[in-house]
Amino acid sequence: MGVGGIGIWQLLIILVLVVLIFGTKKLKNVGGDLGGAIKSFKSSMKDDGSKAAEAENAEPAQLKQAEENVVEGEKVEEKEKA
């Protein structure tokens, strides 16, 4: 027995019925559309991952820039003019 109690012969009969009902051209189009959707999904996931990595790398640079802008010195008290 195969998947879920269905044997290889039952799967072949189902495949033949699907081809007869939909035709090979329509199945080819569905396969192409499915492949395009998967490719688009993978590329968008890759883009999101690179944006997140850029954001992580940008934060330390911003902190470094903020540290460079810090002015160090001594507090001088002003004397009141009378």
PDB file of N, CA, C and O in Angstrom:
ATOM      1  N   MET A   1       0.837  -1.183   0.000  1.00  0.00           N
ATOM      2  CA  MET A   1       0.000   0.000   0.000  1.00  0.00           C
ATOM      3  C   MET A   1       0.881   1.245   0.000  1.00  0.00           C
ATOM      4  O   MET A   1       1.975   1.252   0.564  1.00  0.00           O
ATOM      5  N   GLY A   2       0.388   2.276  -0.633  1.00  0.00           N
ATOM      6  CA  GLY A   2       1.132   3.527  -0.742  1.00  0.00           C
ATOM      7  C   GLY A   2       0.680   4.533   0.286  1.00  0.00           C
ATOM      8  O   GLY A   2       0.421   4.200   1.443  1.00  0.00           O
ATOM      9  N   VAL A   3       0.593   5.745  -0.150  1.00  0.00           N
ATOM     10  CA  VAL A   3       0.248   6.865   0.716  1.00  0.00           C
ATOM     11  C   VAL A   3      -1.216   6.777   1.135  1.00  0.00           C
ATOM     12  O   VAL A   3      -2.101   6.703   0.282  1.00  0.00           O
ATOM     13  N   GLY A   4      -1.477   6.782   2.434  1.00  0.00           N
ATOM     14  CA  GLY A   4      -2.840   6.796   2.952  1.00  0.00           C
ATOM     15  C   GLY A   4      -3.672   5.601   2.524  1.00  0.00           C
ATOM     16  O   GLY A   4      -4.892   5.718   2.403  1.00  0.00           O
ATOM     17  N   GLY A   5      -3.051   4.461   2.294  1.00  0.00           N
ATOM     18  CA  GLY A   5      -3.788   3.274   1.903  1.00  0.00           C
ATOM     19  C   GLY A   5      -4.106   3.210   0.414  1.00  0.00           C
ATOM     20  O   GLY A   5      -4.828   2.316  -0.029  1.00  0.00           O
ATOM     21  N   ILE A   6      -3.570   4.154  -0.361  1.00  0.00           N
ATOM     22  CA  ILE A   6      -3.801   4.155  -1.810  1.00  0.00           C
ATOM     23  C   ILE A   6      -2.573   3.554  -2.474  1.00  0.00           C
ATOM     24  O   ILE A   6      -1.446   3.974  -2.210  1.00  0.00           O
ATOM     25  N   GLY A   7      -2.794   2.574  -3.332  1.00  0.00           N
ATOM     26  CA  GLY A   7      -1.698   1.916  -4.018  1.00  0.00           C
ATOM     27  C   GLY A   7      -1.258   2.676  -5.255  1.00  0.00           C
ATOM     28  O   GLY A   7      -1.859   3.681  -5.634  1.00  0.00           O
ATOM     29  N   ILE A   8      -0.199   2.181  -5.876  1.00  0.00           N
ATOM     30  CA  ILE A   8       0.361   2.829  -7.066  1.00  0.00           C
ATOM     31  C   ILE A   8      -0.627   2.807  -8.227  1.00  0.00           C
ATOM     32  O   ILE A   8      -0.688   3.759  -9.004  1.00  0.00           O
ATOM     33  N   TRP A   9      -1.402   1.729  -8.352  1.00  0.00           N
ATOM     34  CA  TRP A   9      -2.353   1.640  -9.463  1.00  0.00           C
ATOM     35  C   TRP A   9      -3.483   2.658  -9.300  1.00  0.00           C
ATOM     36  O   TRP A   9      -3.925   3.247 -10.287  1.00  0.00           O
ATOM     37  N   GLN A  10      -3.948   2.869  -8.090  1.00  0.00           N
ATOM     38  CA  GLN A  10      -4.991   3.871  -7.861  1.00  0.00           C
ATOM     39  C   GLN A  10      -4.471   5.276  -8.177  1.00  0.00           C
ATOM     40  O   GLN A  10      -5.192   6.094  -8.749  1.00  0.00           O
ATOM     41  N   LEU A  11      -3.225   5.552  -7.805  1.00  0.00           N
ATOM     42  CA  LEU A  11      -2.630   6.851  -8.117  1.00  0.00           C
ATOM     43  C   LEU A  11      -2.506   7.063  -9.626  1.00  0.00           C
ATOM     44  O   LEU A  11      -2.752   8.163 -10.121  1.00  0.00           O
ATOM     45  N   LEU A  12      -2.130   6.027 -10.348  1.00  0.00           N
ATOM     46  CA  LEU A  12      -2.024   6.131 -11.808  1.00  0.00           C
ATOM     47  C   LEU A  12      -3.388   6.376 -12.446  1.00  0.00           C
ATOM     48  O   LEU A  12      -3.497   7.168 -13.382  1.00  0.00           O
ATOM     49  N   ILE A  13      -4.422   5.711 -11.957  1.00  0.00           N
ATOM     50  CA  ILE A  13      -5.776   5.920 -12.488  1.00  0.00           C
ATOM     51  C   ILE A  13      -6.230   7.352 -12.223  1.00  0.00           C
ATOM     52  O   ILE A  13      -6.823   7.983 -13.097  1.00  0.00           O
ATOM     53  N   ILE A  14      -5.960   7.867 -11.032  1.00  0.00           N
ATOM     54  CA  ILE A  14      -6.319   9.257 -10.709  1.00  0.00           C
ATOM     55  C   ILE A  14      -5.572  10.220 -11.616  1.00  0.00           C
ATOM     56  O   ILE A  14      -6.154  11.193 -12.095  1.00  0.00           O
ATOM     57  N   LEU A  15      -4.287   9.964 -11.860  1.00  0.00           N
ATOM     58  CA  LEU A  15      -3.490  10.816 -12.745  1.00  0.00           C
ATOM     59  C   LEU A  15      -4.054  10.825 -14.159  1.00  0.00           C
ATOM     60  O   LEU A  15      -4.136  11.882 -14.784  1.00  0.00           O
ATOM     61  N   VAL A  16      -4.443   9.662 -14.671  1.00  0.00           N
ATOM     62  CA  VAL A  16      -5.025   9.580 -16.019  1.00  0.00           C
ATOM     63  C   VAL A  16      -6.339  10.348 -16.075  1.00  0.00           C
ATOM     64  O   VAL A  16      -6.593  11.057 -17.049  1.00  0.00           O
ATOM     65  N   LEU A  17      -7.173  10.224 -15.059  1.00  0.00           N
ATOM     66  CA  LEU A  17      -8.445  10.953 -15.037  1.00  0.00           C
ATOM     67  C   LEU A  17      -8.222  12.465 -15.001  1.00  0.00           C
ATOM     68  O   LEU A  17      -8.928  13.210 -15.681  1.00  0.00           O
ATOM     69  N   VAL A  18      -7.254  12.917 -14.219  1.00  0.00           N
ATOM     70  CA  VAL A  18      -6.961  14.353 -14.150  1.00  0.00           C
ATOM     71  C   VAL A  18      -6.491  14.862 -15.501  1.00  0.00           C
ATOM     72  O   VAL A  18      -6.907  15.937 -15.934  1.00  0.00           O
ATOM     73  N   VAL A  19      -5.631  14.109 -16.174  1.00  0.00           N
ATOM     74  CA  VAL A  19      -5.144  14.516 -17.501  1.00  0.00           C
ATOM     75  C   VAL A  19      -6.290  14.548 -18.498  1.00  0.00           C
ATOM     76  O   VAL A  19      -6.358  15.458 -19.323  1.00  0.00           O
ATOM     77  N   LEU A  20      -7.195  13.572 -18.440  1.00  0.00           N
ATOM     78  CA  LEU A  20      -8.334  13.551 -19.361  1.00  0.00           C
ATOM     79  C   LEU A  20      -9.291  14.709 -19.099  1.00  0.00           C
ATOM     80  O   LEU A  20      -9.835  15.288 -20.039  1.00  0.00           O
ATOM     81  N   ILE A  21      -9.498  15.046 -17.839  1.00  0.00           N
ATOM     82  CA  ILE A  21     -10.445  16.113 -17.503  1.00  0.00           C
ATOM     83  C   ILE A  21      -9.878  17.483 -17.843  1.00  0.00           C
ATOM     84  O   ILE A  21     -10.550  18.290 -18.487  1.00  0.00           O
ATOM     85  N   PHE A  22      -8.656  17.751 -17.421  1.00  0.00           N
ATOM     86  CA  PHE A  22      -8.100  19.091 -17.585  1.00  0.00           C
ATOM     87  C   PHE A  22      -7.275  19.259 -18.855  1.00  0.00           C
ATOM     88  O   PHE A  22      -7.180  20.370 -19.378  1.00  0.00           O
ATOM     89  N   GLY A  23      -6.697  18.218 -19.349  1.00  0.00           N
ATOM     90  CA  GLY A  23      -5.846  18.320 -20.524  1.00  0.00           C
ATOM     91  C   GLY A  23      -4.425  18.704 -20.136  1.00  0.00           C
ATOM     92  O   GLY A  23      -4.190  19.310 -19.090  1.00  0.00           O
ATOM     93  N   THR A  24      -3.492  18.343 -20.992  1.00  0.00           N
ATOM     94  CA  THR A  24      -2.086  18.581 -20.668  1.00  0.00           C
ATOM     95  C   THR A  24      -1.720  20.062 -20.738  1.00  0.00           C
ATOM     96  O   THR A  24      -0.866  20.523 -19.981  1.00  0.00           O
ATOM     97  N   LYS A  25      -2.362  20.815 -21.644  1.00  0.00           N
ATOM     98  CA  LYS A  25      -2.026  22.233 -21.788  1.00  0.00           C
ATOM     99  C   LYS A  25      -2.401  23.006 -20.523  1.00  0.00           C
ATOM    100  O   LYS A  25      -1.625  23.828 -20.034  1.00  0.00           O
ATOM    101  N   LYS A  26      -3.581  22.737 -20.008  1.00  0.00           N
ATOM    102  CA  LYS A  26      -4.019  23.443 -18.801  1.00  0.00           C
ATOM    103  C   LYS A  26      -3.162  23.047 -17.603  1.00  0.00           C
ATOM    104  O   LYS A  26      -2.830  23.897 -16.776  1.00  0.00           O
ATOM    105  N   LEU A  27      -2.799  21.770 -17.499  1.00  0.00           N
ATOM    106  CA  LEU A  27      -1.940  21.328 -16.407  1.00  0.00           C
ATOM    107  C   LEU A  27      -0.554  21.965 -16.509  1.00  0.00           C
ATOM    108  O   LEU A  27       0.064  22.285 -15.494  1.00  0.00           O
ATOM    109  N   LYS A  28      -0.071  22.147 -17.743  1.00  0.00           N
ATOM    110  CA  LYS A  28       1.226  22.796 -17.944  1.00  0.00           C
ATOM    111  C   LYS A  28       1.165  24.248 -17.469  1.00  0.00           C
ATOM    112  O   LYS A  28       2.096  24.733 -16.827  1.00  0.00           O
ATOM    113  N   ASN A  29       0.067  24.939 -17.787  1.00  0.00           N
ATOM    114  CA  ASN A  29      -0.095  26.327 -17.343  1.00  0.00           C
ATOM    115  C   ASN A  29      -0.175  26.420 -15.823  1.00  0.00           C
ATOM    116  O   ASN A  29       0.410  27.318 -15.218  1.00  0.00           O
ATOM    117  N   VAL A  30      -0.900  25.490 -15.212  1.00  0.00           N
ATOM    118  CA  VAL A  30      -1.018  25.485 -13.750  1.00  0.00           C
ATOM    119  C   VAL A  30       0.355  25.242 -13.125  1.00  0.00           C
ATOM    120  O   VAL A  30       0.710  25.881 -12.135  1.00  0.00           O
ATOM    121  N   GLY A  31       1.117  24.328 -13.696  1.00  0.00           N
ATOM    122  CA  GLY A  31       2.462  24.054 -13.190  1.00  0.00           C
ATOM    123  C   GLY A  31       3.371  25.263 -13.315  1.00  0.00           C
ATOM    124  O   GLY A  31       4.146  25.562 -12.406  1.00  0.00           O
ATOM    125  N   GLY A  32       3.277  25.963 -14.448  1.00  0.00           N
ATOM    126  CA  GLY A  32       4.084  27.170 -14.643  1.00  0.00           C
ATOM    127  C   GLY A  32       3.705  28.270 -13.674  1.00  0.00           C
ATOM    128  O   GLY A  32       4.570  28.959 -13.133  1.00  0.00           O
ATOM    129  N   ASP A  33       2.403  28.434 -13.454  1.00  0.00           N
ATOM    130  CA  ASP A  33       1.940  29.447 -12.503  1.00  0.00           C
ATOM    131  C   ASP A  33       2.395  29.119 -11.079  1.00  0.00           C
ATOM    132  O   ASP A  33       2.810  30.002 -10.328  1.00  0.00           O
ATOM    133  N   LEU A  34       2.311  27.855 -10.728  1.00  0.00           N
ATOM    134  CA  LEU A  34       2.738  27.430  -9.397  1.00  0.00           C
ATOM    135  C   LEU A  34       4.241  27.644  -9.214  1.00  0.00           C
ATOM    136  O   LEU A  34       4.686  28.101  -8.161  1.00  0.00           O
ATOM    137  N   GLY A  35       5.013  27.314 -10.240  1.00  0.00           N
ATOM    138  CA  GLY A  35       6.461  27.529 -10.176  1.00  0.00           C
ATOM    139  C   GLY A  35       6.809  29.003 -10.049  1.00  0.00           C
ATOM    140  O   GLY A  35       7.707  29.368  -9.290  1.00  0.00           O
ATOM    141  N   GLY A  36       6.096  29.859 -10.794  1.00  0.00           N
ATOM    142  CA  GLY A  36       6.327  31.304 -10.702  1.00  0.00           C
ATOM    143  C   GLY A  36       5.989  31.850  -9.327  1.00  0.00           C
ATOM    144  O   GLY A  36       6.684  32.722  -8.806  1.00  0.00           O
ATOM    145  N   ALA A  37       4.922  31.335  -8.744  1.00  0.00           N
ATOM    146  CA  ALA A  37       4.530  31.782  -7.407  1.00  0.00           C
ATOM    147  C   ALA A  37       5.577  31.382  -6.370  1.00  0.00           C
ATOM    148  O   ALA A  37       5.903  32.165  -5.478  1.00  0.00           O
ATOM    149  N   ILE A  38       6.096  30.178  -6.488  1.00  0.00           N
ATOM    150  CA  ILE A  38       7.122  29.716  -5.548  1.00  0.00           C
ATOM    151  C   ILE A  38       8.394  30.543  -5.705  1.00  0.00           C
ATOM    152  O   ILE A  38       9.022  30.914  -4.714  1.00  0.00           O
ATOM    153  N   LYS A  39       8.774  30.833  -6.952  1.00  0.00           N
ATOM    154  CA  LYS A  39       9.972  31.640  -7.210  1.00  0.00           C
ATOM    155  C   LYS A  39       9.805  33.041  -6.633  1.00  0.00           C
ATOM    156  O   LYS A  39      10.729  33.576  -6.019  1.00  0.00           O
ATOM    157  N   SER A  40       8.638  33.631  -6.826  1.00  0.00           N
ATOM    158  CA  SER A  40       8.364  34.965  -6.295  1.00  0.00           C
ATOM    159  C   SER A  40       8.404  34.962  -4.769  1.00  0.00           C
ATOM    160  O   SER A  40       8.939  35.885  -4.155  1.00  0.00           O
ATOM    161  N   PHE A  41       7.842  33.934  -4.168  1.00  0.00           N
ATOM    162  CA  PHE A  41       7.842  33.821  -2.710  1.00  0.00           C
ATOM    163  C   PHE A  41       9.264  33.720  -2.171  1.00  0.00           C
ATOM    164  O   PHE A  41       9.611  34.382  -1.192  1.00  0.00           O
ATOM    165  N   LYS A  42      10.088  32.890  -2.812  1.00  0.00           N
ATOM    166  CA  LYS A  42      11.472  32.730  -2.358  1.00  0.00           C
ATOM    167  C   LYS A  42      12.247  34.027  -2.487  1.00  0.00           C
ATOM    168  O   LYS A  42      13.017  34.381  -1.594  1.00  0.00           O
ATOM    169  N   SER A  43      12.052  34.748  -3.598  1.00  0.00           N
ATOM    170  CA  SER A  43      12.790  36.001  -3.783  1.00  0.00           C
ATOM    171  C   SER A  43      12.344  37.057  -2.775  1.00  0.00           C
ATOM    172  O   SER A  43      13.167  37.831  -2.288  1.00  0.00           O
ATOM    173  N   SER A  44      11.052  37.096  -2.457  1.00  0.00           N
ATOM    174  CA  SER A  44      10.591  38.074  -1.462  1.00  0.00           C
ATOM    175  C   SER A  44      11.106  37.722  -0.069  1.00  0.00           C
ATOM    176  O   SER A  44      11.413  38.619   0.716  1.00  0.00           O
ATOM    177  N   MET A  45      11.204  36.438   0.245  1.00  0.00           N
ATOM    178  CA  MET A  45      11.771  36.031   1.532  1.00  0.00           C
ATOM    179  C   MET A  45      13.247  36.398   1.602  1.00  0.00           C
ATOM    180  O   MET A  45      13.736  36.821   2.649  1.00  0.00           O
ATOM    181  N   LYS A  46      13.956  36.237   0.488  1.00  0.00           N
ATOM    182  CA  LYS A  46      15.374  36.579   0.439  1.00  0.00           C
ATOM    183  C   LYS A  46      15.556  38.085   0.608  1.00  0.00           C
ATOM    184  O   LYS A  46      16.466  38.521   1.314  1.00  0.00           O
ATOM    185  N   ASP A  47      14.695  38.887  -0.035  1.00  0.00           N
ATOM    186  CA  ASP A  47      14.761  40.341   0.079  1.00  0.00           C
ATOM    187  C   ASP A  47      14.490  40.784   1.510  1.00  0.00           C
ATOM    188  O   ASP A  47      15.174  41.668   2.026  1.00  0.00           O
ATOM    189  N   ASP A  48      13.500  40.177   2.154  1.00  0.00           N
ATOM    190  CA  ASP A  48      13.183  40.527   3.538  1.00  0.00           C
ATOM    191  C   ASP A  48      14.349  40.181   4.456  1.00  0.00           C
ATOM    192  O   ASP A  48      14.649  40.922   5.392  1.00  0.00           O
ATOM    193  N   GLY A  49      14.999  39.065   4.192  1.00  0.00           N
ATOM    194  CA  GLY A  49      16.146  38.665   5.005  1.00  0.00           C
ATOM    195  C   GLY A  49      17.306  39.627   4.853  1.00  0.00           C
ATOM    196  O   GLY A  49      17.980  39.942   5.834  1.00  0.00           O
ATOM    197  N   SER A  50      17.551  40.101   3.637  1.00  0.00           N
ATOM    198  CA  SER A  50      18.656  41.037   3.428  1.00  0.00           C
ATOM    199  C   SER A  50      18.334  42.396   4.034  1.00  0.00           C
ATOM    200  O   SER A  50      19.235  43.072   4.532  1.00  0.00           O
ATOM    201  N   LYS A  51      17.066  42.812   4.002  1.00  0.00           N
ATOM    202  CA  LYS A  51      16.680  44.086   4.619  1.00  0.00           C
ATOM    203  C   LYS A  51      16.852  44.021   6.129  1.00  0.00           C
ATOM    204  O   LYS A  51      17.283  44.991   6.752  1.00  0.00           O
ATOM    205  N   ALA A  52      16.516  42.880   6.718  1.00  0.00           N
ATOM    206  CA  ALA A  52      16.679  42.727   8.162  1.00  0.00           C
ATOM    207  C   ALA A  52      18.161  42.756   8.533  1.00  0.00           C
ATOM    208  O   ALA A  52      18.535  43.342   9.549  1.00  0.00           O
ATOM    209  N   ALA A  53      19.002  42.125   7.716  1.00  0.00           N
ATOM    210  CA  ALA A  53      20.438  42.131   7.988  1.00  0.00           C
ATOM    211  C   ALA A  53      21.004  43.539   7.859  1.00  0.00           C
ATOM    212  O   ALA A  53      21.863  43.937   8.645  1.00  0.00           O
ATOM    213  N   GLU A  54      20.527  44.297   6.873  1.00  0.00           N
ATOM    214  CA  GLU A  54      20.977  45.677   6.705  1.00  0.00           C
ATOM    215  C   GLU A  54      20.564  46.525   7.907  1.00  0.00           C
ATOM    216  O   GLU A  54      21.328  47.376   8.362  1.00  0.00           O
ATOM    217  N   ALA A  55      19.369  46.293   8.413  1.00  0.00           N
ATOM    218  CA  ALA A  55      18.891  47.055   9.566  1.00  0.00           C
ATOM    219  C   ALA A  55      19.740  46.747  10.801  1.00  0.00           C
ATOM    220  O   ALA A  55      20.048  47.648  11.581  1.00  0.00           O
ATOM    221  N   GLU A  56      20.114  45.490  10.980  1.00  0.00           N
ATOM    222  CA  GLU A  56      20.954  45.123  12.116  1.00  0.00           C
ATOM    223  C   GLU A  56      22.334  45.758  11.995  1.00  0.00           C
ATOM    224  O   GLU A  56      22.910  46.195  12.990  1.00  0.00           O
ATOM    225  N   ASN A  57      22.861  45.807  10.778  1.00  0.00           N
ATOM    226  CA  ASN A  57      24.173  46.408  10.569  1.00  0.00           C
ATOM    227  C   ASN A  57      24.119  47.920  10.682  1.00  0.00           C
ATOM    228  O   ASN A  57      25.120  48.538  11.044  1.00  0.00           O
ATOM    229  N   ALA A  58      22.995  48.530  10.387  1.00  0.00           N
ATOM    230  CA  ALA A  58      22.873  49.983  10.415  1.00  0.00           C
ATOM    231  C   ALA A  58      22.795  50.503  11.846  1.00  0.00           C
ATOM    232  O   ALA A  58      23.277  51.602  12.119  1.00  0.00           O
ATOM    233  N   GLU A  59      22.218  49.767  12.741  1.00  0.00           N
ATOM    234  CA  GLU A  59      22.068  50.228  14.120  1.00  0.00           C
ATOM    235  C   GLU A  59      23.406  50.514  14.790  1.00  0.00           C
ATOM    236  O   GLU A  59      23.542  51.579  15.393  1.00  0.00           O
ATOM    237  N   PRO A  60      24.405  49.631  14.725  1.00  0.00           N
ATOM    238  CA  PRO A  60      25.690  49.964  15.348  1.00  0.00           C
ATOM    239  C   PRO A  60      26.347  51.184  14.704  1.00  0.00           C
ATOM    240  O   PRO A  60      27.017  51.951  15.395  1.00  0.00           O
ATOM    241  N   ALA A  61      26.171  51.377  13.418  1.00  0.00           N
ATOM    242  CA  ALA A  61      26.743  52.542  12.755  1.00  0.00           C
ATOM    243  C   ALA A  61      26.097  53.817  13.283  1.00  0.00           C
ATOM    244  O   ALA A  61      26.778  54.825  13.471  1.00  0.00           O
ATOM    245  N   GLN A  62      24.801  53.780  13.523  1.00  0.00           N
ATOM    246  CA  GLN A  62      24.117  54.951  14.063  1.00  0.00           C
ATOM    247  C   GLN A  62      24.598  55.235  15.486  1.00  0.00           C
ATOM    248  O   GLN A  62      24.776  56.394  15.860  1.00  0.00           O
ATOM    249  N   LEU A  63      24.807  54.197  16.269  1.00  0.00           N
ATOM    250  CA  LEU A  63      25.308  54.391  17.625  1.00  0.00           C
ATOM    251  C   LEU A  63      26.715  54.967  17.605  1.00  0.00           C
ATOM    252  O   LEU A  63      27.051  55.834  18.412  1.00  0.00           O
ATOM    253  N   LYS A  64      27.536  54.484  16.680  1.00  0.00           N
ATOM    254  CA  LYS A  64      28.900  54.982  16.567  1.00  0.00           C
ATOM    255  C   LYS A  64      28.889  56.461  16.205  1.00  0.00           C
ATOM    256  O   LYS A  64      29.665  57.245  16.750  1.00  0.00           O
ATOM    257  N   GLN A  65      28.007  56.839  15.285  1.00  0.00           N
ATOM    258  CA  GLN A  65      27.909  58.234  14.875  1.00  0.00           C
ATOM    259  C   GLN A  65      27.448  59.093  16.056  1.00  0.00           C
ATOM    260  O   GLN A  65      27.940  60.207  16.235  1.00  0.00           O
ATOM    261  N   ALA A  66      26.527  58.597  16.849  1.00  0.00           N
ATOM    262  CA  ALA A  66      26.046  59.342  18.010  1.00  0.00           C
ATOM    263  C   ALA A  66      27.166  59.524  19.028  1.00  0.00           C
ATOM    264  O   ALA A  66      27.270  60.579  19.654  1.00  0.00           O
ATOM    265  N   GLU A  67      28.003  58.502  19.198  1.00  0.00           N
ATOM    266  CA  GLU A  67      29.121  58.608  20.126  1.00  0.00           C
ATOM    267  C   GLU A  67      30.130  59.653  19.655  1.00  0.00           C
ATOM    268  O   GLU A  67      30.746  60.330  20.479  1.00  0.00           O
ATOM    269  N   GLU A  68      30.303  59.791  18.350  1.00  0.00           N
ATOM    270  CA  GLU A  68      31.236  60.771  17.812  1.00  0.00           C
ATOM    271  C   GLU A  68      30.735  62.193  18.047  1.00  0.00           C
ATOM    272  O   GLU A  68      31.540  63.122  18.116  1.00  0.00           O
ATOM    273  N   ASN A  69      29.441  62.377  18.171  1.00  0.00           N
ATOM    274  CA  ASN A  69      28.864  63.704  18.353  1.00  0.00           C
ATOM    275  C   ASN A  69      28.852  64.159  19.808  1.00  0.00           C
ATOM    276  O   ASN A  69      28.473  65.297  20.087  1.00  0.00           O
ATOM    277  N   VAL A  70      29.250  63.313  20.726  1.00  0.00           N
ATOM    278  CA  VAL A  70      29.245  63.662  22.143  1.00  0.00           C
ATOM    279  C   VAL A  70      30.393  64.635  22.419  1.00  0.00           C
ATOM    280  O   VAL A  70      31.531  64.410  22.008  1.00  0.00           O
ATOM    281  N   VAL A  71      30.073  65.700  23.112  1.00  0.00           N
ATOM    282  CA  VAL A  71      31.082  66.704  23.469  1.00  0.00           C
ATOM    283  C   VAL A  71      31.441  66.509  24.931  1.00  0.00           C
ATOM    284  O   VAL A  71      30.570  66.494  25.800  1.00  0.00           O
ATOM    285  N   GLU A  72      32.724  66.361  25.190  1.00  0.00           N
ATOM    286  CA  GLU A  72      33.179  66.193  26.561  1.00  0.00           C
ATOM    287  C   GLU A  72      33.829  67.490  27.017  1.00  0.00           C
ATOM    288  O   GLU A  72      34.508  68.166  26.246  1.00  0.00           O
ATOM    289  N   GLY A  73      33.614  67.815  28.247  1.00  0.00           N
ATOM    290  CA  GLY A  73      34.215  69.034  28.774  1.00  0.00           C
ATOM    291  C   GLY A  73      33.929  69.172  30.257  1.00  0.00           C
ATOM    292  O   GLY A  73      33.362  68.281  30.888  1.00  0.00           O
ATOM    293  N   GLU A  74      34.334  70.303  30.791  1.00  0.00           N
ATOM    294  CA  GLU A  74      34.111  70.567  32.205  1.00  0.00           C
ATOM    295  C   GLU A  74      33.057  71.644  32.348  1.00  0.00           C
ATOM    296  O   GLU A  74      32.941  72.546  31.518  1.00  0.00           O
ATOM    297  N   LYS A  75      32.305  71.530  33.402  1.00  0.00           N
ATOM    298  CA  LYS A  75      31.260  72.505  33.664  1.00  0.00           C
ATOM    299  C   LYS A  75      31.889  73.755  34.284  1.00  0.00           C
ATOM    300  O   LYS A  75      32.649  73.675  35.249  1.00  0.00           O
ATOM    301  N   VAL A  76      31.558  74.884  33.718  1.00  0.00           N
ATOM    302  CA  VAL A  76      32.079  76.152  34.225  1.00  0.00           C
ATOM    303  C   VAL A  76      30.911  76.937  34.781  1.00  0.00           C
ATOM    304  O   VAL A  76      29.916  77.173  34.096  1.00  0.00           O
ATOM    305  N   GLU A  77      31.049  77.343  36.047  1.00  0.00           N
ATOM    306  CA  GLU A  77      29.983  78.115  36.664  1.00  0.00           C
ATOM    307  C   GLU A  77      30.212  79.589  36.378  1.00  0.00           C
ATOM    308  O   GLU A  77      31.326  80.100  36.494  1.00  0.00           O
ATOM    309  N   GLU A  78      29.148  80.248  36.007  1.00  0.00           N
ATOM    310  CA  GLU A  78      29.250  81.673  35.698  1.00  0.00           C
ATOM    311  C   GLU A  78      29.103  82.490  36.974  1.00  0.00           C
ATOM    312  O   GLU A  78      28.322  82.160  37.866  1.00  0.00           O
ATOM    313  N   LYS A  79      29.873  83.556  37.031  1.00  0.00           N
ATOM    314  CA  LYS A  79      29.760  84.461  38.172  1.00  0.00           C
ATOM    315  C   LYS A  79      28.708  85.497  37.854  1.00  0.00           C
ATOM    316  O   LYS A  79      28.607  85.983  36.727  1.00  0.00           O
ATOM    317  N   GLU A  80      27.937  85.822  38.850  1.00  0.00           N
ATOM    318  CA  GLU A  80      26.885  86.820  38.649  1.00  0.00           C
ATOM    319  C   GLU A  80      27.498  88.205  38.587  1.00  0.00           C
ATOM    320  O   GLU A  80      28.378  88.550  39.376  1.00  0.00           O
ATOM    321  N   LYS A  81      27.019  88.994  37.637  1.00  0.00           N
ATOM    322  CA  LYS A  81      27.482  90.376  37.517  1.00  0.00           C
ATOM    323  C   LYS A  81      26.608  91.251  38.392  1.00  0.00           C
ATOM    324  O   LYS A  81      25.382  91.155  38.352  1.00  0.00           O
ATOM    325  N   ALA A  82      27.235  92.096  39.176  1.00  0.00           N
ATOM    326  CA  ALA A  82      26.472  92.955  40.083  1.00  0.00           C
ATOM    327  C   ALA A  82      26.337  94.346  39.549  1.00  0.00           C
ATOM    328  O   ALA A  82      25.721  95.196  40.192  1.00  0.00           O
TER     329      ALA A  82
END
